[in-house]
Amino acid sequence: MTDSPTQDHPPDDSGLWARVDDYFAVLAPEDDALVATRRRADEAGLPDIAVAPNQGKLLQLLATLTGARRVLEIGTLGGYSTLWLTRALPADGRVVTLELEQHHAQVARESLDAAGVGERVDVLVGPAADSLSALAEQDVEPFDLVFVDADKQQLALYLERTLPLVRPGAVVVVDNVVRLGAVVEPDHPDDRVQGVRRMVDLLTDHPRFDATVVQTVGVKGYDGFALLRVLP
Ligand SMILES: C[S@@+](CC[C@H](N)C(=O)[O-])C[C@H]1O[C@@H](n2cnc3c(N)ncnc32)[C@H](O)[C@@H]1O
């Protein structure tokens, strides 16, 4: 930790990161429905691993900036990020969100219905890899934006199975890919770290994905996300 952080000596101080997020929170305010969605998830015993409000707002802005009409989310939890994303869509927009746990999906469904957006969201329950294959078999309309926020072990598989489901130019966001910096260790024992490293191998010189990774700090600590564009 440094007393007076500068660009040359950035702070390593999670208390300060949280305070800075609090300061900027005025730009990403939560309304009653977002607060209720977080609360319902908490009361239902879901883990506290949803995106932070500023990250939800970033997703919402990305969806707006890309003119997304169809959004695919992998990892629903209690529907918090789903709600941010759904609100970016035009009237005929749709979010399809994939969740392994029936209990999580049920909590999300209740919150999304209570927020008044339930009719525009499909929550598909089951292993995301299977749901992605099923969507491809159904030949669904292509997605414009994908948010990948489930188990990290299968990131490469999710990206491969996402490709047939998106339009050229689609944007993909993959959350939590820095793992407190553990990703730099080739032999790290955590299989989530290895999942990220397999994703990076896949993305390196991939003919259909153009990608970058940005490290982040904030109320959720130190991590980062990958931003991908799907090439024609
Ligand atoms: C980090 S949480 C998602 C948080 C949510 N996107 C948000 O920000 O509000 C990850 C979710 O992915 C789900 N998950 C884990 N493995 C999965 C799998 N194989 N298929 C589908 N969902 C999975 C977990 O049950 C959990 O609800």
The ligand as a Tripos MOL2 file, in Angstrom:
@<TRIPOS>MOLECULE
LIG
   27    29     1     0     0
SMALL
NO_CHARGES

@<TRIPOS>ATOM
      1 C1        -20.3210  -15.7050  -11.2810 C.3       1 LIG1
      2 S1        -21.8890  -16.4310  -11.2630 S.3       1 LIG1
      3 C2        -22.7740  -15.4740  -12.4490 C.3       1 LIG1
      4 C3        -23.0360  -14.0790  -11.9660 C.3       1 LIG1
      5 C4        -23.9880  -13.2960  -12.8220 C.3       1 LIG1
      6 N1        -23.5460  -13.2580  -14.2110 N.3       1 LIG1
      7 C5        -24.0790  -11.8750  -12.3020 C.2       1 LIG1
      8 O1        -23.1040  -11.1290  -12.4700 O.co2     1 LIG1
      9 O2        -25.1240  -11.5190  -11.7290 O.co2     1 LIG1
     10 C6        -21.6160  -17.9400  -12.0990 C.3       1 LIG1
     11 C7        -22.8780  -18.7620  -12.3260 C.3       1 LIG1
     12 O3        -22.5610  -19.7750  -13.2910 O.3       1 LIG1
     13 C8        -23.2040  -20.9490  -12.9180 C.3       1 LIG1
     14 N2        -22.4960  -22.1000  -13.5160 N.ar      1 LIG1
     15 C9        -21.3910  -22.7200  -13.0460 C.ar      1 LIG1
     16 N3        -21.0660  -23.7380  -13.8610 N.ar      1 LIG1
     17 C10       -21.9670  -23.7440  -14.8430 C.ar      1 LIG1
     18 C11       -22.1720  -24.5800  -15.9760 C.ar      1 LIG1
     19 N4        -21.3650  -25.6120  -16.2360 N.pl3     1 LIG1
     20 N5        -23.2270  -24.3090  -16.7810 N.ar      1 LIG1
     21 C12       -24.0430  -23.2560  -16.5270 C.ar      1 LIG1
     22 N6        -23.8990  -22.4450  -15.4630 N.ar      1 LIG1
     23 C13       -22.8850  -22.6930  -14.6380 C.ar      1 LIG1
     24 C14       -23.1580  -20.9470  -11.4030 C.3       1 LIG1
     25 O4        -24.1550  -21.8100  -10.8710 O.3       1 LIG1
     26 C15       -23.3860  -19.4780  -11.0840 C.3       1 LIG1
     27 O5        -24.7470  -19.2160  -10.8840 O.3       1 LIG1
@<TRIPOS>BOND
     1     1     2 1
     2     2     3 1
     3     2    10 1
     4     3     4 1
     5     4     5 1
     6     5     6 1
     7     5     7 1
     8     7     8 2
     9     7     9 1
    10    10    11 1
    11    11    12 1
    12    11    26 1
    13    12    13 1
    14    13    14 1
    15    13    24 1
    16    14    15 ar
    17    14    23 ar
    18    15    16 ar
    19    16    17 ar
    20    17    18 ar
    21    17    23 ar
    22    18    19 1
    23    18    20 ar
    24    20    21 ar
    25    21    22 ar
    26    22    23 ar
    27    24    25 1
    28    24    26 1
    29    26    27 1
@<TRIPOS>SUBSTRUCTURE
     1 LIG1         1 GROUP 0 **** ****
